[in-house]
Amino acid sequence: MTVSVVLFTSDLRLHDHPPLHAALDGAREVVPLFVRDPAVDRAGFAAPNRLAFLADCLADLDAGLKERGGRLVVRGGDTVTEVCGVARQTDADEVHMAAGHTAFARARETRLRHALESDGRRLYVHDAVTTVVPPGEVTPQGSDHFAVFTPYFRRWAAEPLRTPLAAPRSVPVPQGPRSERLPSRDSVADTSEGLAAGGESKGRRILGAWLSRHADDYEVRHDDLAGDATSRLSPYLHFGAVSATEMVHRARARGGAGAEAFVRQLCWRDFHHQVLAARPETAVEDYRPRLDLWRRGEEAEADLLAWREGRTGYPVVDAAMRQLAHEGWMHNRGRLLVASFLTKTLYLDWREGARHFLGLLVDGDVANNQLNWQWVAGTGTDTRPHRVLNPVLQGKRYDPHGAYVRRWVPELADLPGAAIHEPWRLKGLDRASYEYPDPIVDLAEGLARFRHARGRD
């Protein structure tokens, strides 16, 4: 065999890339291929922040390939058509790609396999490329997936992991296949002002720096809103610019409670992927229906708009929503708070929140976004589906000095101490001196409404 094709999808890296290694082991030359498929846009997976980050990742991948004597081939069009066209042009017998776990990815894989086989070629799909443990690898007795995280984590943590692969030294690419010009971040409109730079090189630098400087404190500081002690690696994981498997190996090698807490978060990511793989309909439907009659109408729409704009009157909620708008990213504790506020305090449909997040989050993948929203809404895998997070108490606990709120809600910057989380309670405050709304809902009334709706009053 002389040529193989490697189709890159959500695995935009050279380090620890099993499909690329398999192709190089079996062929004299490989075609590293990425297809810009309009169907991805129509399916809702593309958003300005992710398109800009994707452009960075592709540019970095192309640069890495050129350092190794190769190049990235970029095509626009239907994935199956473009892959088959490149395979015919180069007379490639095999195509290698990473397994996908959404309904869209699996349908694409099926179409590609059938088209290649009808052409006398083979498709090789590699597991454990975008996740640590492939969905379906560990299952409970009598079911095709785990519905509760803790028993899944025990099994997941005991699974033997493959050894991460080094980046190849050489990637010979045939001259023939044409490539479109790589997309540029500058060509994408409506991106968040503070959007991070993408690419494997950047992701690996962040990983190394975070493990050496912050991993030891992760267990005690990961909920600190102002401290911003999380790794911020989720966008690089979403695009596969860093390997989740390599991250687990390196964290375990580091050792300590902080590293183990970090590994547990990587397990949550796999947990949601195995739920979605088994129940793809949960991207839009309740995993565990609660017979919710979510609020509708003009008042509900006004509340939803205030939540989107960070104008709810609850400072920590508004701070998190403004961080999302500015960075295309939000602190994990903030995600929990704003989701609880939308679904349980305002009693608005979790799908509205998930849709808004997917429109902005650079790390917005279907499994983690939709199923985390369902977890908080109580329609997913949470074993305490009726828990409600109080934004005032949570703000005081995780932003005790108000530094996070002051950063993102500057109109409250001059308010004293933890009182910033309840500005409406400050006596003698000159309301004309700052422009900040009163709370759009009373917390006690919101709680009573939610409990009544769930039949728990």
C-alpha positions as CSV (number, residue, x, y, z in Angstrom):
1,M,0.0,0.0,0.0
2,T,1.3,3.4,-0.9
3,V,-1.2,6.0,0.3
4,S,-3.8,6.3,3.1
5,V,-6.1,9.1,4.0
6,V,-6.5,10.5,7.6
7,L,-9.7,12.3,8.1
8,F,-9.4,14.9,10.9
9,T,-12.6,15.8,12.7
10,S,-12.6,16.6,16.4
11,D,-9.0,15.5,16.8
12,L,-6.9,18.4,15.5
13,R,-3.5,17.4,16.8
14,L,-0.3,15.5,16.0
15,H,0.5,14.2,19.5
16,D,-1.3,11.0,20.6
17,H,-3.2,10.6,17.3
18,P,-3.9,6.8,16.7
19,P,-5.5,7.2,13.3
20,L,-2.4,9.1,12.0
21,H,0.0,6.6,13.4
22,A,-2.0,3.7,12.0
23,A,-2.0,5.3,8.5
24,L,1.7,6.0,8.7
25,D,2.5,2.4,9.7
26,G,0.6,1.0,6.7
27,A,1.4,3.4,3.9
28,R,4.3,5.2,2.3
29,E,2.4,8.5,2.2
30,V,-0.7,9.9,3.9
31,V,-3.2,12.6,3.1
32,P,-4.1,14.6,6.3
33,L,-7.6,15.8,5.3
34,F,-10.1,18.2,6.9
35,V,-13.4,18.8,5.3
36,R,-15.4,22.0,5.9
37,D,-18.9,20.4,5.6
38,P,-21.9,22.8,5.4
39,A,-23.9,20.0,7.1
40,V,-22.0,20.8,10.2
41,D,-23.3,24.4,10.1
42,R,-26.9,23.2,9.4
43,A,-26.7,20.8,12.3
44,G,-25.9,23.7,14.7
45,F,-22.4,22.7,15.5
46,A,-20.8,25.8,14.1
47,A,-20.9,29.2,15.9
48,P,-18.6,32.3,15.4
49,N,-16.5,31.6,18.4
50,R,-16.0,27.9,17.5
51,L,-15.3,28.8,13.8
52,A,-12.6,31.3,14.9
53,F,-11.0,28.8,17.3
54,L,-11.2,26.1,14.6
55,A,-9.3,28.3,12.2
56,D,-6.5,28.6,14.8
57,C,-6.5,24.9,15.3
58,L,-6.3,24.2,11.5
59,A,-3.5,26.7,11.0
60,D,-1.5,25.2,13.9
61,L,-2.1,21.6,12.6
62,D,-0.9,22.7,9.1
63,A,2.2,24.3,10.6
64,G,3.0,21.2,12.6
65,L,2.6,19.0,9.5
66,K,4.9,21.3,7.4
67,E,7.6,21.0,10.1
68,R,7.4,17.3,9.4
69,G,7.5,17.6,5.6
70,G,3.7,17.4,5.1
71,R,0.7,19.7,4.8
72,L,-3.0,19.8,5.7
73,V,-5.4,19.3,2.8
74,V,-8.6,21.3,3.4
75,R,-11.7,20.8,1.3
76,G,-15.2,22.3,1.4
77,G,-18.3,20.2,0.7
78,D,-20.0,17.0,1.7
79,T,-17.6,14.9,3.8
80,V,-18.3,11.6,2.1
81,T,-18.0,13.1,-1.4
82,E,-14.7,14.9,-0.6
83,V,-13.1,11.9,1.2
84,C,-14.0,9.5,-1.6
85,G,-12.7,12.0,-4.2
86,V,-9.3,12.3,-2.5
87,A,-9.1,8.5,-2.0
88,R,-9.7,8.0,-5.7
89,Q,-7.3,10.7,-6.8
90,T,-4.5,9.2,-4.7
91,D,-5.5,5.6,-5.2
92,A,-5.7,5.2,-1.4
93,D,-7.0,1.9,-0.2
94,E,-7.7,3.0,3.4
95,V,-9.2,5.9,5.3
96,H,-8.5,6.3,9.0
97,M,-10.6,8.5,11.4
98,A,-11.5,8.9,15.1
99,A,-14.8,7.6,16.3
100,G,-17.5,10.2,16.9
101,H,-20.3,9.8,19.4
102,T,-23.1,12.2,18.4
103,A,-25.9,11.0,16.2
104,F,-24.5,13.3,13.5
105,A,-21.0,11.9,13.7
106,R,-22.2,8.3,13.7
107,A,-24.5,8.8,10.6
108,R,-21.6,10.5,8.8
109,E,-19.4,7.5,9.6
110,T,-22.0,5.0,8.3
111,R,-22.4,6.9,5.1
112,L,-18.6,7.1,4.6
113,R,-18.1,3.4,5.3
114,H,-20.7,2.4,2.7
115,A,-19.4,4.8,0.1
116,L,-15.8,3.6,0.5
117,E,-16.7,-0.1,0.5
118,S,-18.7,0.4,-2.7
119,D,-15.4,1.8,-4.1
120,G,-13.4,-1.1,-2.9
121,R,-11.8,0.8,-0.1
122,R,-11.9,0.4,3.7
123,L,-12.7,2.7,6.6
124,Y,-10.9,2.2,9.9
125,V,-12.5,4.0,12.9
126,H,-10.3,4.4,16.0
127,D,-11.7,4.5,19.5
128,A,-10.3,6.4,22.5
129,V,-9.1,9.3,20.4
130,T,-11.6,12.0,21.5
131,T,-12.4,10.4,24.9
132,V,-10.4,8.5,27.4
133,V,-12.6,5.4,27.6
134,P,-14.9,4.8,24.5
135,P,-18.6,5.0,25.1
136,G,-19.9,1.4,25.7
137,E,-16.6,0.1,26.9
138,V,-17.8,-0.1,30.5
139,T,-21.4,-0.8,31.2
140,P,-23.5,-2.0,34.2
141,Q,-25.2,-5.3,34.2
142,G,-28.5,-5.1,32.3
143,S,-27.9,-1.8,30.6
144,D,-26.0,-0.2,27.7
145,H,-24.7,2.7,29.8
146,F,-24.3,4.1,33.3
147,A,-27.0,6.5,34.5
148,V,-25.2,7.4,37.7
149,F,-21.8,9.0,37.8
150,T,-20.1,7.4,40.9
151,P,-20.3,3.7,39.9
152,Y,-19.2,4.8,36.4
153,F,-16.2,6.6,37.8
154,R,-15.2,3.5,39.8
155,R,-15.2,1.3,36.7
156,W,-13.7,4.1,34.5
157,A,-10.8,4.7,36.9
158,A,-9.9,0.9,36.9
159,E,-9.8,0.7,33.1
160,P,-6.3,0.2,31.6
161,L,-5.4,3.1,29.3
162,R,-3.4,3.0,26.2
163,T,0.0,4.6,26.2
164,P,-0.1,8.1,24.6
165,L,1.7,8.3,21.2
166,A,4.4,10.7,20.4
167,A,3.9,13.1,17.4
168,P,5.4,11.5,14.3
169,R,8.8,12.8,13.1
170,S,7.8,12.7,9.5
171,V,4.5,12.9,7.6
172,P,5.1,12.4,3.9
173,V,2.1,13.7,1.8
174,P,1.6,13.1,-1.9
175,Q,1.8,16.2,-4.1
176,G,-1.5,15.6,-6.0
177,P,-4.4,16.5,-3.7
178,R,-5.4,20.2,-4.0
179,S,-6.2,22.1,-0.9
180,E,-8.4,25.2,-0.4
181,R,-6.9,28.1,1.5
182,L,-7.1,27.6,5.3
183,P,-9.8,29.6,7.0
184,S,-8.6,32.6,9.0
185,R,-9.9,33.8,12.4
186,D,-9.9,37.3,11.0
187,S,-12.6,36.3,8.5
188,V,-15.1,35.3,11.2
189,A,-17.5,38.0,12.3
190,D,-19.3,38.4,15.6
191,T,-16.7,36.6,17.8
192,S,-16.4,37.3,21.5
193,E,-13.8,40.1,22.2
194,G,-11.9,38.0,24.8
195,L,-11.9,34.7,22.8
196,A,-8.8,32.6,23.5
197,A,-6.4,31.5,20.8
198,G,-6.7,27.9,19.5
199,G,-4.4,25.2,18.4
200,E,-2.4,22.2,19.7
201,S,0.7,24.3,20.4
202,K,-1.2,26.7,22.6
203,G,-3.2,23.9,24.3
204,R,0.0,21.9,25.2
205,R,1.6,25.0,26.7
206,I,-1.5,25.6,28.8
207,L,-1.6,22.0,30.0
208,G,2.1,21.9,30.9
209,A,2.0,25.3,32.8
210,W,-1.2,24.4,34.6
211,L,0.0,21.0,35.8
212,S,3.2,22.5,37.1
213,R,1.7,25.6,38.8
214,H,-1.9,25.0,39.7
215,A,-2.8,21.3,39.7
216,D,-1.9,20.8,43.3
217,D,-4.5,23.4,44.4
218,Y,-7.2,22.3,42.0
219,E,-9.2,20.3,44.6
220,V,-9.7,23.3,46.9
221,R,-9.7,26.1,44.3
222,H,-11.6,24.8,41.3
223,D,-14.8,26.6,42.5
224,D,-13.1,29.9,43.3
225,L,-14.8,32.2,40.8
226,A,-12.4,35.1,41.2
227,G,-9.3,32.9,41.5
228,D,-9.9,31.4,38.1
229,A,-7.9,28.3,39.0
230,T,-9.5,25.9,36.5
231,S,-7.3,24.7,33.6
232,R,-9.3,26.4,30.8
233,L,-8.5,23.4,28.7
234,S,-12.1,22.6,27.7
235,P,-11.9,24.3,24.3
236,Y,-8.8,22.4,23.4
237,L,-10.4,19.2,24.5
238,H,-13.5,20.0,22.4
239,F,-11.5,20.3,19.2
240,G,-9.1,17.5,20.1
241,A,-6.1,19.9,20.1
242,V,-5.0,18.1,23.3
243,S,-5.5,14.4,24.1
244,A,-7.8,13.6,27.1
245,T,-5.9,10.3,27.5
246,E,-2.5,12.1,27.7
247,M,-4.0,14.5,30.2
248,V,-5.1,11.6,32.5
249,H,-1.6,10.0,32.2
250,R,0.2,13.3,33.0
251,A,-2.2,14.2,35.9
252,R,-1.8,10.8,37.5
253,A,2.0,11.1,37.1
254,R,1.8,14.4,38.9
255,G,-0.2,12.8,41.7
256,G,-1.9,14.4,44.6
257,A,-5.5,15.2,45.5
258,G,-5.6,18.1,43.0
259,A,-4.6,16.0,40.1
260,E,-7.1,13.3,41.0
261,A,-9.9,15.9,41.2
262,F,-8.9,17.0,37.7
263,V,-9.0,13.4,36.4
264,R,-12.5,13.1,37.9
265,Q,-13.6,16.0,35.8
266,L,-12.2,14.3,32.7
267,C,-14.3,11.3,33.7
268,W,-17.4,13.5,33.8
269,R,-16.7,14.3,30.2
270,D,-16.6,10.7,29.2
271,F,-19.7,9.9,31.4
272,H,-21.7,12.4,29.4
273,H,-20.4,11.0,26.1
274,Q,-21.4,7.5,27.0
275,V,-24.9,8.7,28.0
276,L,-25.4,10.6,24.7
277,A,-24.0,7.7,22.6
278,A,-26.6,5.4,24.2
279,R,-29.4,7.9,24.2
280,P,-28.8,10.3,21.3
281,E,-32.3,11.8,21.7
282,T,-31.3,13.4,24.9
283,A,-29.6,16.1,22.9
284,V,-33.1,17.6,22.7
285,E,-35.3,15.5,24.9
286,D,-35.5,15.0,28.7
287,Y,-33.4,12.0,29.8
288,R,-35.8,11.6,32.8
289,P,-39.0,13.6,32.1
290,R,-40.4,15.5,35.1
291,L,-43.7,16.5,33.4
292,D,-42.5,20.1,33.4
293,L,-44.8,22.8,32.0
294,W,-42.1,25.4,31.5
295,R,-43.1,29.0,31.6
296,R,-44.1,30.6,28.3
297,G,-45.4,34.0,27.2
298,E,-44.2,37.6,27.3
299,E,-43.1,37.7,30.9
300,A,-41.1,34.5,30.4
301,E,-39.5,35.9,27.3
302,A,-38.6,39.1,29.2
303,D,-36.9,37.0,31.9
304,L,-35.1,35.0,29.4
305,L,-33.7,38.1,27.7
306,A,-32.6,39.6,31.0
307,W,-30.8,36.3,31.8
308,R,-29.1,36.3,28.4
309,E,-27.9,39.9,28.8
310,G,-26.7,39.5,32.4
311,R,-29.4,41.9,33.7
312,T,-31.3,39.7,36.2
313,G,-30.4,41.8,39.3
314,Y,-28.5,38.9,40.8
315,P,-24.8,40.0,40.5
316,V,-23.1,36.6,40.4
317,V,-25.5,35.3,37.7
318,D,-25.0,38.5,35.7
319,A,-21.3,38.3,36.1
320,A,-21.2,34.8,34.7
321,M,-23.4,35.6,31.8
322,R,-21.2,38.6,30.9
323,Q,-18.1,36.5,31.1
324,L,-19.7,34.1,28.6
325,A,-20.5,37.0,26.2
326,H,-17.0,38.4,26.5
327,E,-14.8,35.3,26.4
328,G,-17.0,32.6,24.8
329,W,-16.2,30.6,28.0
330,M,-17.6,30.5,31.5
331,H,-16.2,29.3,34.8
332,N,-17.7,25.9,35.7
333,R,-19.2,27.1,39.0
334,G,-20.8,30.0,37.0
335,R,-22.3,27.5,34.6
336,L,-24.0,25.6,37.5
337,L,-25.3,28.9,39.0
338,V,-26.8,30.4,35.8
339,A,-28.3,27.1,34.8
340,S,-30.0,26.6,38.1
341,F,-31.2,30.1,38.1
342,L,-32.8,29.8,34.6
343,T,-34.4,26.4,35.1
344,K,-35.4,26.4,38.7
345,T,-35.6,30.0,39.9
346,L,-37.1,31.4,36.6
347,Y,-38.6,28.0,35.7
348,L,-37.6,28.3,32.0
349,D,-36.8,25.4,29.7
350,W,-33.3,24.1,29.9
351,R,-33.2,23.9,26.1
352,E,-33.3,27.7,25.9
353,G,-30.2,27.9,28.1
354,A,-28.5,25.1,26.2
355,R,-29.2,26.9,22.9
356,H,-27.8,30.2,24.1
357,F,-24.6,28.4,25.5
358,L,-24.1,26.6,22.2
359,G,-24.3,29.9,20.4
360,L,-21.3,31.3,22.4
361,L,-19.3,28.6,24.0
362,V,-16.0,27.8,22.3
363,D,-16.1,24.5,24.1
364,G,-19.7,23.9,23.3
365,D,-20.1,20.2,22.4
366,V,-23.4,18.5,22.4
367,A,-22.7,15.8,25.0
368,N,-21.4,18.0,27.8
369,N,-23.5,21.1,27.1
370,Q,-26.9,19.4,26.8
371,L,-26.4,16.8,29.5
372,N,-24.9,19.2,32.0
373,W,-27.9,21.4,31.4
374,Q,-30.2,18.5,32.0
375,W,-28.2,17.5,35.1
376,V,-28.8,21.0,36.6
377,A,-32.5,21.1,35.4
378,G,-33.1,17.8,37.1
379,T,-34.2,16.1,33.9
380,G,-30.9,14.3,33.5
381,T,-28.7,12.1,35.6
382,D,-28.6,14.1,38.8
383,T,-29.7,11.9,41.8
384,R,-31.0,15.0,43.5
385,P,-33.2,16.5,40.7
386,H,-34.9,19.1,42.9
387,R,-31.9,20.8,44.3
388,V,-31.8,24.6,43.8
389,L,-28.7,26.8,44.0
390,N,-29.3,30.1,45.8
391,P,-27.3,32.7,43.8
392,V,-26.8,35.0,46.8
393,L,-25.5,32.2,49.0
394,Q,-23.4,30.8,46.2
395,G,-22.0,34.2,45.4
396,K,-20.9,34.8,49.0
397,R,-19.4,31.3,49.2
398,Y,-17.5,31.2,45.9
399,D,-16.8,34.9,45.5
400,P,-16.6,36.0,49.1
401,H,-14.9,39.4,48.4
402,G,-16.9,40.1,45.3
403,A,-13.9,40.3,43.0
404,Y,-15.5,38.2,40.3
405,V,-18.6,40.3,40.3
406,R,-16.6,43.5,40.3
407,R,-14.7,42.4,37.2
408,W,-17.8,41.5,35.1
409,V,-20.4,43.9,36.6
410,P,-18.4,47.1,36.8
411,E,-21.4,49.2,37.7
412,L,-21.3,47.5,41.1
413,A,-17.5,47.9,41.5
414,D,-17.7,50.5,44.3
415,L,-20.0,48.5,46.6
416,P,-18.4,47.2,49.8
417,G,-17.3,43.6,50.5
418,A,-19.7,40.6,50.2
419,A,-22.7,43.1,50.2
420,I,-22.1,43.3,46.5
421,H,-24.1,40.1,46.2
422,E,-27.2,41.9,47.6
423,P,-27.0,45.5,46.4
424,W,-30.7,46.0,46.9
425,R,-30.3,45.5,50.7
426,L,-27.8,48.3,51.2
427,K,-29.6,51.1,53.1
428,G,-29.0,54.7,52.0
429,L,-27.5,53.6,48.7
430,D,-27.8,56.2,46.0
431,R,-29.5,54.1,43.3
432,A,-28.9,56.9,40.8
433,S,-25.2,56.4,41.1
434,Y,-25.2,53.1,39.3
435,E,-27.2,51.5,36.6
436,Y,-28.1,48.0,37.8
437,P,-31.6,46.5,37.8
438,D,-33.6,45.2,40.7
439,P,-34.0,41.4,40.9
440,I,-36.4,40.2,38.2
441,V,-37.7,37.5,40.6
442,D,-37.9,37.0,44.4
443,L,-35.9,33.9,45.3
444,A,-38.5,32.6,47.7
445,E,-41.3,33.1,45.1
446,G,-39.2,31.4,42.5
447,L,-38.5,28.5,44.8
448,A,-42.2,28.1,45.7
449,R,-43.1,28.2,42.0
450,F,-40.6,25.5,41.2
451,R,-41.6,23.2,44.0
452,H,-45.3,23.6,43.0
453,A,-44.5,22.8,39.4
454,R,-42.6,19.6,40.5
455,G,-45.4,18.7,42.9
456,R,-43.2,19.1,46.0
457,D,-45.0,22.0,47.8
